[in-house]
Amino acid sequence: MPLQKAVHDIATGEVVLRDMTPEEEAPILALWAKITDDARAEATKAAADAIARARAQAKLDELGIGTEDLKLLVR
């Protein structure tokens, strides 16, 4: 079974790893782990970015700096 088709079939639930030999399933499981690790890292970064933006906005609000004021400061 080609690796790309195997990954697709696993992702869509169309194949069960128990039907494969350990040699067949090892690269698929490794790739699947990388895909999920990459997705987790992207989600963590997005959450951290959102928190940082919210904190920055809260500080600007606390200081009474509006969007137009900020645009003038950046220039």
Contact map, one row per residue, 1 for C-alpha under 8 A:
111011000000000000000000000000000000000000000000000000000000000000000000000
111111000000000000000000000000000000000000000000000000000000000000000000000
111111100000000000000000001100000000000000000000000000000000000000000000000
011111110000000000000000000000000000000000000000000000000000000000000000000
111111111000000000000000000000000000000000000000000000000000000000000000000
111111111100001000000000000100000000000000000000000000000000000000000000000
001111111110000000000000000100110000000000000000000000000000000000000000000
000111111111000000000000000000000000000000000000000000000000000000000000000
000011111111111000000000000000000000000000000000000000000000000000000000000
000001111111111110000000000000000000000000000000000000000000000000000000000
000000111111110000000000000000000000000000000000000000000000000000000000000
000000011111110000000000000000000000000000000000000000000000000000000000000
000000001111111100000000000000000000000000000000000000000000000000000000000
000000001111111100000000000000000000000000000000000000000000000000000000000
000001001100111110000000000000000000000000000000000000000000000000000000000
000000000100111111110000000000000000000000000000000000000000000000000000000
000000000100001111110000100000000000000000000000000000000000000000000000000
000000000000000111111000000000000000000000000000000000000000000000000000000
000000000000000111111000000000000000000000000000000000000000000000000000000
000000000000000111111111100000000000000000000000000000000000000000000000000
000000000000000001111111100000000000000000000000000000000000000000000000000
000000000000000000011111110000000000000000000000000000000000000000000000000
000000000000000000011111111000000000000000000000000000000000000000000000000
000000000000000000011111111100000000000000000000000000000000000000000000000
000000000000000010011111111110000000000000000000000000000000000000000000000
000000000000000000000111111111000000000000000000000000000000000000000000000
001000000000000000000011111111100000000000000000000000000000000000000000000
001001100000000000000001111111110000000000000000000000000000000000000000000
000000000000000000000000111111111000000000000000000000000000000000000000000
000000000000000000000000011111111100000000000000000000000000000000000000000
000000100000000000000000001111111110000000000000000000000000000000000000000
000000100000000000000000000111111111000000000000000000000000000000000000000
000000000000000000000000000011111111100000000000000000000000000000000000000
000000000000000000000000000001111111110000000000000000000000000000000000000
000000000000000000000000000000111111111000000000000000000000000000000000000
000000000000000000000000000000011111111100000000000000000000000000000000000
000000000000000000000000000000001111111110000000000000000000000000000000000
000000000000000000000000000000000111111111000000000000000000000000000000000
000000000000000000000000000000000011111111100000000000000000000000000000000
000000000000000000000000000000000001111111110000000000000000000000000000000
000000000000000000000000000000000000111111111000000000000000000000000000000
000000000000000000000000000000000000011111111100000000000000000000000000000
000000000000000000000000000000000000001111111110000000000000000000000000000
000000000000000000000000000000000000000111111111000000000000000000000000000
000000000000000000000000000000000000000011111111100000000000000000000000000
000000000000000000000000000000000000000001111111110000000000000000000000000
000000000000000000000000000000000000000000111111111000000000000000000000000
000000000000000000000000000000000000000000011111111100000000000000000000000
000000000000000000000000000000000000000000001111111110000000000000000000000
000000000000000000000000000000000000000000000111111111000000000000000000000
000000000000000000000000000000000000000000000011111111100000000000000000000
000000000000000000000000000000000000000000000001111111110000000000000000000
000000000000000000000000000000000000000000000000111111111000000000000000000
000000000000000000000000000000000000000000000000011111111100000000000000000
000000000000000000000000000000000000000000000000001111111110000000000000000
000000000000000000000000000000000000000000000000000111111111000000000000000
000000000000000000000000000000000000000000000000000011111111100000000000000
000000000000000000000000000000000000000000000000000001111111110000000000000
000000000000000000000000000000000000000000000000000000111111111000000000000
000000000000000000000000000000000000000000000000000000011111111111000000000
000000000000000000000000000000000000000000000000000000001111111111000000000
000000000000000000000000000000000000000000000000000000000111111110000000000
000000000000000000000000000000000000000000000000000000000011111110000000000
000000000000000000000000000000000000000000000000000000000001111111000000000
000000000000000000000000000000000000000000000000000000000001111111101100000
000000000000000000000000000000000000000000000000000000000001100111111100000
000000000000000000000000000000000000000000000000000000000000000011111110000
000000000000000000000000000000000000000000000000000000000000000001111111000
000000000000000000000000000000000000000000000000000000000000000011111111100
000000000000000000000000000000000000000000000000000000000000000011111111110
000000000000000000000000000000000000000000000000000000000000000000111111111
000000000000000000000000000000000000000000000000000000000000000000011111111
000000000000000000000000000000000000000000000000000000000000000000001111111
000000000000000000000000000000000000000000000000000000000000000000000111111
000000000000000000000000000000000000000000000000000000000000000000000011111
